[in-house]
Amino acid sequence: MKNEGKLIIFAAPSGSGKSTLINFMMDNGGRDEFRIHFSVSATSRLPRGNEKDGKEYHFYTADEFRQKIANGDFIEYEEVYTNKFYGTLKSEVEPWLENGYNVAFDIDVNGAKRLKKIYGKRAISIFIQPPSIEELRRRLEKRGTETPEVIEQRIQRAQFEIEQAPNFDEVVVNDNLEVAQVEVLSLVEDFLEEE
């Protein structure tokens, strides 16, 4: 029987540094040494800044997203805000796992819980926690990509997400980026080396 891959699931409030930590992991052994494929999520929101379809997300209209749900194209999905869907496409996961690759996810807390439930011990769930809500607000404002209303929505959502941290296998507090990078790499390496 060929060796099937494992899942590395990251979730965190927006602005907690999750993407930075995932990119660090991918650049430091993820693609080659750990054979990690990054699962690009699907969304019905519009691209922000320089986001490209197929790189940061697969972008669909809300109607296209609903059609993909009806077609059974998703492992999991959620309507996070009205008409703002996010989901994990089977095509981003199953072929890679079957070929012995490990798959990394940048996903919301509910999606992370669903993937963990489906894949059990084949998956590790890592929650990236900001040092505080105040620091999170500062980071989101510094980004300059969202309106004050959207930032408020994200802060409210962050409070809910932080309450979910105990449901994860591991929690990494990102108050010092270098320390968090080492911690994430170590957690991933240990998990992938387990039989």
PyRosetta script that sets phi, psi and omega in degrees:
from pyrosetta import init, pose_from_sequence

init()
pose = pose_from_sequence("MKNEGKLIIFAAPSGSGKSTLINFMMDNGGRDEFRIHFSVSATSRLPRGNEKDGKEYHFYTADEFRQKIANGDFIEYEEVYTNKFYGTLKSEVEPWLENGYNVAFDIDVNGAKRLKKIYGKRAISIFIQPPSIEELRRRLEKRGTETPEVIEQRIQRAQFEIEQAPNFDEVVVNDNLEVAQVEVLSLVEDFLEEE")
pose.set_psi(1, 129.2)
pose.set_omega(1, -177.9)
pose.set_phi(2, -74.1)
pose.set_psi(2, 154.1)
pose.set_omega(2, -175.6)
pose.set_phi(3, -76.3)
pose.set_psi(3, 114.4)
pose.set_omega(3, 178.2)
pose.set_phi(4, -83.3)
pose.set_psi(4, 149.1)
pose.set_omega(4, -177.3)
pose.set_phi(5, -72.9)
pose.set_psi(5, 173.0)
pose.set_omega(5, 178.7)
pose.set_phi(6, -114.8)
pose.set_psi(6, 170.0)
pose.set_omega(6, -178.6)
pose.set_phi(7, -116.2)
pose.set_psi(7, 135.1)
pose.set_omega(7, 177.4)
pose.set_phi(8, -118.3)
pose.set_psi(8, 107.4)
pose.set_omega(8, -171.4)
pose.set_phi(9, -106.3)
pose.set_psi(9, 121.0)
pose.set_omega(9, 176.7)
pose.set_phi(10, -110.0)
pose.set_psi(10, 135.4)
pose.set_omega(10, 172.9)
pose.set_phi(11, -140.2)
pose.set_psi(11, 153.1)
pose.set_omega(11, -177.8)
pose.set_phi(12, -176.9)
pose.set_psi(12, 157.9)
pose.set_omega(12, 171.5)
pose.set_phi(13, -64.1)
pose.set_psi(13, 151.3)
pose.set_omega(13, 175.8)
pose.set_phi(14, -58.5)
pose.set_psi(14, 130.0)
pose.set_omega(14, 179.2)
pose.set_phi(15, 96.0)
pose.set_psi(15, 3.2)
pose.set_omega(15, -177.5)
pose.set_phi(16, -86.3)
pose.set_psi(16, -6.4)
pose.set_omega(16, 178.7)
pose.set_phi(17, 96.0)
pose.set_psi(17, 13.5)
pose.set_omega(17, -177.9)
pose.set_phi(18, -59.4)
pose.set_psi(18, -48.9)
pose.set_omega(18, -178.7)
pose.set_phi(19, -62.0)
pose.set_psi(19, -40.0)
pose.set_omega(19, 178.3)
pose.set_phi(20, -60.8)
pose.set_psi(20, -43.5)
pose.set_omega(20, -179.7)
pose.set_phi(21, -69.0)
pose.set_psi(21, -39.3)
pose.set_omega(21, 178.3)
pose.set_phi(22, -64.9)
pose.set_psi(22, -44.7)
pose.set_omega(22, 179.0)
pose.set_phi(23, -60.3)
pose.set_psi(23, -40.1)
pose.set_omega(23, 177.9)
pose.set_phi(24, -61.7)
pose.set_psi(24, -46.0)
pose.set_omega(24, 179.3)
pose.set_phi(25, -60.3)
pose.set_psi(25, -44.8)
pose.set_omega(25, -178.5)
pose.set_phi(26, -65.3)
pose.set_psi(26, -38.1)
pose.set_omega(26, -178.9)
pose.set_phi(27, -76.2)
pose.set_psi(27, -19.2)
pose.set_omega(27, -175.9)
pose.set_phi(28, -113.8)
pose.set_psi(28, 56.9)
pose.set_omega(28, 175.2)
pose.set_phi(29, 108.2)
pose.set_psi(29, -14.4)
pose.set_omega(29, -175.9)
pose.set_phi(30, -59.2)
pose.set_psi(30, -53.2)
pose.set_omega(30, -174.8)
pose.set_phi(31, -69.9)
pose.set_psi(31, -41.3)
pose.set_omega(31, -172.3)
pose.set_phi(32, -97.3)
pose.set_psi(32, -69.1)
pose.set_omega(32, -175.1)
pose.set_phi(33, -59.6)
pose.set_psi(33, -46.7)
pose.set_omega(33, -176.9)
pose.set_phi(34, -91.8)
pose.set_psi(34, -4.9)
pose.set_omega(34, -179.0)
pose.set_phi(35, 50.2)
pose.set_psi(35, 56.7)
pose.set_omega(35, -178.7)
pose.set_phi(36, -102.4)
pose.set_psi(36, 129.3)
pose.set_omega(36, 171.2)
pose.set_phi(37, -100.9)
pose.set_psi(37, 132.5)
pose.set_omega(37, 177.1)
pose.set_phi(38, -88.1)
pose.set_psi(38, 121.6)
pose.set_omega(38, 179.2)
pose.set_phi(39, -78.6)
pose.set_psi(39, 117.3)
pose.set_omega(39, 178.2)
pose.set_phi(40, -84.3)
pose.set_psi(40, 118.7)
pose.set_omega(40, -179.1)
pose.set_phi(41, -72.2)
pose.set_psi(41, 161.1)
pose.set_omega(41, 174.7)
pose.set_phi(42, -104.1)
pose.set_psi(42, 148.9)
pose.set_omega(42, 178.1)
pose.set_phi(43, -149.9)
pose.set_psi(43, 158.3)
pose.set_omega(43, 175.0)
pose.set_phi(44, -105.5)
pose.set_psi(44, 6.2)
pose.set_omega(44, 176.3)
pose.set_phi(45, -82.2)
pose.set_psi(45, 163.8)
pose.set_omega(45, 178.8)
pose.set_phi(46, -77.4)
pose.set_psi(46, 151.6)
pose.set_omega(46, 175.9)
pose.set_phi(47, -61.0)
pose.set_psi(47, 145.7)
pose.set_omega(47, 176.6)
pose.set_phi(48, -110.1)
pose.set_psi(48, 142.8)
pose.set_omega(48, 174.8)
pose.set_phi(49, 55.2)
pose.set_psi(49, -124.7)
pose.set_omega(49, -177.7)
pose.set_phi(50, -98.2)
pose.set_psi(50, 19.3)
pose.set_omega(50, -178.2)
pose.set_phi(51, -61.2)
pose.set_psi(51, 139.2)
pose.set_omega(51, -179.1)
pose.set_phi(52, -117.0)
pose.set_psi(52, 141.0)
pose.set_omega(52, 177.5)
pose.set_phi(53, -61.4)
pose.set_psi(53, 130.7)
pose.set_omega(53, 179.2)
pose.set_phi(54, 89.4)
pose.set_psi(54, -12.0)
pose.set_omega(54, 178.3)
pose.set_phi(55, -103.5)
pose.set_psi(55, -67.0)
pose.set_omega(55, 177.2)
pose.set_phi(56, -79.4)
pose.set_psi(56, -41.9)
pose.set_omega(56, 179.9)
pose.set_phi(57, -149.5)
pose.set_psi(57, 162.8)
pose.set_omega(57, 162.5)
pose.set_phi(58, -93.9)
pose.set_psi(58, 115.5)
pose.set_omega(58, -175.6)
pose.set_phi(59, -94.2)
pose.set_psi(59, 128.9)
pose.set_omega(59, 177.5)
pose.set_phi(60, -132.8)
pose.set_psi(60, 159.6)
pose.set_omega(60, 169.8)
pose.set_phi(61, -74.3)
pose.set_psi(61, 165.2)
pose.set_omega(61, 177.9)
pose.set_phi(62, -59.8)
pose.set_psi(62, -37.7)
pose.set_omega(62, 179.4)
pose.set_phi(63, -67.9)
pose.set_psi(63, -42.4)
pose.set_omega(63, 177.2)
pose.set_phi(64, -61.7)
pose.set_psi(64, -40.6)
pose.set_omega(64, 179.8)
pose.set_phi(65, -62.4)
pose.set_psi(65, -46.3)
pose.set_omega(65, 179.6)
pose.set_phi(66, -60.2)
pose.set_psi(66, -37.2)
pose.set_omega(66, 178.9)
pose.set_phi(67, -65.2)
pose.set_psi(67, -39.9)
pose.set_omega(67, 178.6)
pose.set_phi(68, -66.1)
pose.set_psi(68, -36.1)
pose.set_omega(68, 175.3)
pose.set_phi(69, -61.2)
pose.set_psi(69, -48.6)
pose.set_omega(69, -178.9)
pose.set_phi(70, -60.4)
pose.set_psi(70, -33.9)
pose.set_omega(70, -179.5)
pose.set_phi(71, -77.4)
pose.set_psi(71, -9.8)
pose.set_omega(71, -178.4)
pose.set_phi(72, 76.2)
pose.set_psi(72, 29.0)
pose.set_omega(72, -176.5)
pose.set_phi(73, -80.1)
pose.set_psi(73, -9.9)
pose.set_omega(73, -174.4)
pose.set_phi(74, -107.7)
pose.set_psi(74, 144.2)
pose.set_omega(74, 168.2)
pose.set_phi(75, -75.6)
pose.set_psi(75, -43.5)
pose.set_omega(75, 177.3)
pose.set_phi(76, -152.7)
pose.set_psi(76, 155.1)
pose.set_omega(76, 177.1)
pose.set_phi(77, -157.9)
pose.set_psi(77, 165.5)
pose.set_omega(77, 178.5)
pose.set_phi(78, -156.0)
pose.set_psi(78, 145.6)
pose.set_omega(78, 170.9)
pose.set_phi(79, -93.4)
pose.set_psi(79, 96.5)
pose.set_omega(79, -173.0)
pose.set_phi(80, -73.0)
pose.set_psi(80, -46.1)
pose.set_omega(80, 172.2)
pose.set_phi(81, -126.6)
pose.set_psi(81, 166.8)
pose.set_omega(81, -178.4)
pose.set_phi(82, -53.5)
pose.set_psi(82, 123.8)
pose.set_omega(82, -178.8)
pose.set_phi(83, 60.7)
pose.set_psi(83, 12.6)
pose.set_omega(83, 176.8)
pose.set_phi(84, -112.0)
pose.set_psi(84, 93.4)
pose.set_omega(84, -178.8)
pose.set_phi(85, -94.2)
pose.set_psi(85, 150.4)
pose.set_omega(85, 171.6)
pose.set_phi(86, -136.1)
pose.set_psi(86, 143.6)
pose.set_omega(86, 179.5)
pose.set_phi(87, -163.0)
pose.set_psi(87, 168.5)
pose.set_omega(87, 179.2)
pose.set_phi(88, -110.6)
pose.set_psi(88, 116.1)
pose.set_omega(88, 179.9)
pose.set_phi(89, -76.1)
pose.set_psi(89, 136.1)
pose.set_omega(89, 176.3)
pose.set_phi(90, -55.6)
pose.set_psi(90, -37.0)
pose.set_omega(90, -177.2)
pose.set_phi(91, -65.9)
pose.set_psi(91, -19.3)
pose.set_omega(91, 178.5)
pose.set_phi(92, -86.9)
pose.set_psi(92, -8.6)
pose.set_omega(92, -171.5)
pose.set_phi(93, -124.5)
pose.set_psi(93, -60.4)
pose.set_omega(93, -168.6)
pose.set_phi(94, -57.7)
pose.set_psi(94, -47.2)
pose.set_omega(94, -179.1)
pose.set_phi(95, -62.6)
pose.set_psi(95, -34.3)
pose.set_omega(95, -179.2)
pose.set_phi(96, -69.9)
pose.set_psi(96, -47.1)
pose.set_omega(96, 178.9)
pose.set_phi(97, -59.2)
pose.set_psi(97, -43.1)
pose.set_omega(97, -178.3)
pose.set_phi(98, -62.8)
pose.set_psi(98, -27.3)
pose.set_omega(98, -179.9)
pose.set_phi(99, -95.8)
pose.set_psi(99, 16.5)
pose.set_omega(99, 173.6)
pose.set_phi(100, 83.4)
pose.set_psi(100, 8.3)
pose.set_omega(100, 176.2)
pose.set_phi(101, -84.5)
pose.set_psi(101, 153.3)
pose.set_omega(101, 169.7)
pose.set_phi(102, -93.5)
pose.set_psi(102, 150.3)
pose.set_omega(102, -176.4)
pose.set_phi(103, -123.3)
pose.set_psi(103, 129.0)
pose.set_omega(103, 178.6)
pose.set_phi(104, -102.5)
pose.set_psi(104, 144.4)
pose.set_omega(104, -177.7)
pose.set_phi(105, -128.0)
pose.set_psi(105, 140.8)
pose.set_omega(105, 169.4)
pose.set_phi(106, -116.2)
pose.set_psi(106, 105.1)
pose.set_omega(106, -163.5)
pose.set_phi(107, -145.6)
pose.set_psi(107, 161.1)
pose.set_omega(107, 179.0)
pose.set_phi(108, -76.9)
pose.set_psi(108, 166.8)
pose.set_omega(108, -172.9)
pose.set_phi(109, -61.2)
pose.set_psi(109, -38.5)
pose.set_omega(109, -179.3)
pose.set_phi(110, -68.6)
pose.set_psi(110, -41.5)
pose.set_omega(110, 176.3)
pose.set_phi(111, -62.6)
pose.set_psi(111, -39.6)
pose.set_omega(111, 179.2)
pose.set_phi(112, -61.8)
pose.set_psi(112, -43.9)
pose.set_omega(112, 179.8)
pose.set_phi(113, -64.4)
pose.set_psi(113, -39.1)
pose.set_omega(113, 179.7)
pose.set_phi(114, -66.3)
pose.set_psi(114, -44.3)
pose.set_omega(114, 179.0)
pose.set_phi(115, -62.5)
pose.set_psi(115, -42.9)
pose.set_omega(115, 179.8)
pose.set_phi(116, -60.9)
pose.set_psi(116, -41.1)
pose.set_omega(116, 179.7)
pose.set_phi(117, -64.8)
pose.set_psi(117, -40.6)
pose.set_omega(117, -178.8)
pose.set_phi(118, -68.6)
pose.set_psi(118, -44.6)
pose.set_omega(118, -170.9)
pose.set_phi(119, -100.5)
pose.set_psi(119, -10.7)
pose.set_omega(119, 174.7)
pose.set_phi(120, 53.6)
pose.set_psi(120, -127.2)
pose.set_omega(120, -175.0)
pose.set_phi(121, -69.8)
pose.set_psi(121, -10.6)
pose.set_omega(121, 175.8)
pose.set_phi(122, -77.0)
pose.set_psi(122, -5.6)
pose.set_omega(122, -175.9)
pose.set_phi(123, -124.5)
pose.set_psi(123, 143.7)
pose.set_omega(123, 169.2)
pose.set_phi(124, -115.6)
pose.set_psi(124, 134.8)
pose.set_omega(124, 177.4)
pose.set_phi(125, -110.7)
pose.set_psi(125, 126.1)
pose.set_omega(125, -177.0)
pose.set_phi(126, -120.7)
pose.set_psi(126, 122.1)
pose.set_omega(126, 178.1)
pose.set_phi(127, -98.8)
pose.set_psi(127, 126.0)
pose.set_omega(127, 176.3)
pose.set_phi(128, -97.1)
pose.set_psi(128, 115.4)
pose.set_omega(128, -175.0)
pose.set_phi(129, -104.8)
pose.set_psi(129, 132.2)
pose.set_omega(129, 174.5)
pose.set_phi(130, -71.9)
pose.set_psi(130, 157.3)
pose.set_omega(130, 179.2)
pose.set_phi(131, -61.0)
pose.set_psi(131, -32.8)
pose.set_omega(131, 180.0)
pose.set_phi(132, -165.3)
pose.set_psi(132, 164.5)
pose.set_omega(132, 176.0)
pose.set_phi(133, -65.2)
pose.set_psi(133, -36.6)
pose.set_omega(133, -180.0)
pose.set_phi(134, -62.5)
pose.set_psi(134, -44.0)
pose.set_omega(134, 179.0)
pose.set_phi(135, -65.1)
pose.set_psi(135, -38.1)
pose.set_omega(135, 178.2)
pose.set_phi(136, -61.5)
pose.set_psi(136, -45.9)
pose.set_omega(136, 178.2)
pose.set_phi(137, -59.2)
pose.set_psi(137, -43.6)
pose.set_omega(137, -179.9)
pose.set_phi(138, -60.5)
pose.set_psi(138, -44.6)
pose.set_omega(138, -179.9)
pose.set_phi(139, -63.8)
pose.set_psi(139, -42.7)
pose.set_omega(139, -179.6)
pose.set_phi(140, -65.3)
pose.set_psi(140, -40.9)
pose.set_omega(140, 179.0)
pose.set_phi(141, -66.4)
pose.set_psi(141, -39.3)
pose.set_omega(141, -179.0)
pose.set_phi(142, -64.1)
pose.set_psi(142, -33.9)
pose.set_omega(142, 178.4)
pose.set_phi(143, -56.2)
pose.set_psi(143, -40.9)
pose.set_omega(143, 179.8)
pose.set_phi(144, 69.5)
pose.set_psi(144, 21.4)
pose.set_omega(144, -178.0)
pose.set_phi(145, -103.5)
pose.set_psi(145, -7.9)
pose.set_omega(145, -176.1)
pose.set_phi(146, -128.8)
pose.set_psi(146, 154.8)
pose.set_omega(146, 176.8)
pose.set_phi(147, -74.1)
pose.set_psi(147, 160.6)
pose.set_omega(147, 176.1)
pose.set_phi(148, -55.5)
pose.set_psi(148, -35.2)
pose.set_omega(148, 179.6)
pose.set_phi(149, -64.9)
pose.set_psi(149, -43.5)
pose.set_omega(149, -179.8)
pose.set_phi(150, -66.4)
pose.set_psi(150, -39.3)
pose.set_omega(150, 177.8)
pose.set_phi(151, -60.8)
pose.set_psi(151, -42.9)
pose.set_omega(151, 178.1)
pose.set_phi(152, -60.4)
pose.set_psi(152, -43.1)
pose.set_omega(152, 176.8)
pose.set_phi(153, -58.5)
pose.set_psi(153, -44.8)
pose.set_omega(153, -177.5)
pose.set_phi(154, -66.1)
pose.set_psi(154, -37.1)
pose.set_omega(154, 178.5)
pose.set_phi(155, -66.1)
pose.set_psi(155, -44.3)
pose.set_omega(155, 178.1)
pose.set_phi(156, -60.9)
pose.set_psi(156, -43.9)
pose.set_omega(156, 179.2)
pose.set_phi(157, -64.4)
pose.set_psi(157, -38.7)
pose.set_omega(157, -179.0)
pose.set_phi(158, -60.1)
pose.set_psi(158, -40.2)
pose.set_omega(158, 179.9)
pose.set_phi(159, -61.4)
pose.set_psi(159, -41.7)
pose.set_omega(159, 175.8)
pose.set_phi(160, -63.3)
pose.set_psi(160, -45.4)
pose.set_omega(160, -176.5)
pose.set_phi(161, -63.7)
pose.set_psi(161, -42.5)
pose.set_omega(161, -179.6)
pose.set_phi(162, -61.6)
pose.set_psi(162, -34.5)
pose.set_omega(162, 177.0)
pose.set_phi(163, -64.1)
pose.set_psi(163, -20.9)
pose.set_omega(163, -178.9)
pose.set_phi(164, -86.2)
pose.set_psi(164, -10.1)
pose.set_omega(164, -175.5)
pose.set_phi(165, -50.4)
pose.set_psi(165, -41.1)
pose.set_omega(165, -179.9)
pose.set_phi(166, -61.3)
pose.set_psi(166, -17.0)
pose.set_omega(166, 178.9)
pose.set_phi(167, -80.7)
pose.set_psi(167, -2.8)
pose.set_omega(167, -177.6)
pose.set_phi(168, -96.2)
pose.set_psi(168, 156.3)
pose.set_omega(168, 178.5)
pose.set_phi(169, -65.2)
pose.set_psi(169, -39.9)
pose.set_omega(169, -177.0)
pose.set_phi(170, -138.6)
pose.set_psi(170, 147.8)
pose.set_omega(170, 174.6)
pose.set_phi(171, -125.0)
pose.set_psi(171, 125.3)
pose.set_omega(171, 177.0)
pose.set_phi(172, -114.6)
pose.set_psi(172, 119.3)
pose.set_omega(172, 177.6)
pose.set_phi(173, -86.4)
pose.set_psi(173, 120.3)
pose.set_omega(173, -177.9)
pose.set_phi(174, -95.2)
pose.set_psi(174, 74.7)
pose.set_omega(174, 173.6)
pose.set_phi(175, -105.2)
pose.set_psi(175, -14.1)
pose.set_omega(175, 174.4)
pose.set_phi(176, -137.1)
pose.set_psi(176, 110.6)
pose.set_omega(176, -171.7)
pose.set_phi(177, -57.9)
pose.set_psi(177, -45.3)
pose.set_omega(177, -177.5)
pose.set_phi(178, -61.7)
pose.set_psi(178, -42.2)
pose.set_omega(178, 179.4)
pose.set_phi(179, -64.9)
pose.set_psi(179, -44.8)
pose.set_omega(179, -179.8)
pose.set_phi(180, -63.2)
pose.set_psi(180, -38.7)
pose.set_omega(180, 179.0)
pose.set_phi(181, -61.2)
pose.set_psi(181, -46.5)
pose.set_omega(181, 179.7)
pose.set_phi(182, -62.5)
pose.set_psi(182, -42.6)
pose.set_omega(182, -178.6)
pose.set_phi(183, -63.0)
pose.set_psi(183, -44.9)
pose.set_omega(183, 180.0)
pose.set_phi(184, -62.7)
pose.set_psi(184, -47.8)
pose.set_omega(184, -180.0)
pose.set_phi(185, -58.3)
pose.set_psi(185, -43.4)
pose.set_omega(185, -179.0)
pose.set_phi(186, -63.9)
pose.set_psi(186, -44.8)
pose.set_omega(186, 178.9)
pose.set_phi(187, -60.9)
pose.set_psi(187, -44.8)
pose.set_omega(187, -178.2)
pose.set_phi(188, -66.2)
pose.set_psi(188, -45.9)
pose.set_omega(188, -179.6)
pose.set_phi(189, -59.9)
pose.set_psi(189, -47.8)
pose.set_omega(189, 179.6)
pose.set_phi(190, -59.8)
pose.set_psi(190, -44.2)
pose.set_omega(190, -178.7)
pose.set_phi(191, -64.2)
pose.set_psi(191, -44.2)
pose.set_omega(191, -177.8)
pose.set_phi(192, -71.2)
pose.set_psi(192, -24.3)
pose.set_omega(192, 179.5)
pose.set_phi(193, -83.2)
pose.set_psi(193, -16.3)
pose.set_omega(193, 177.5)
pose.set_phi(194, -64.1)
pose.set_psi(194, 142.3)
pose.set_omega(194, 175.7)
pose.set_phi(195, -79.4)
pose.dump_pdb("model.pdb")
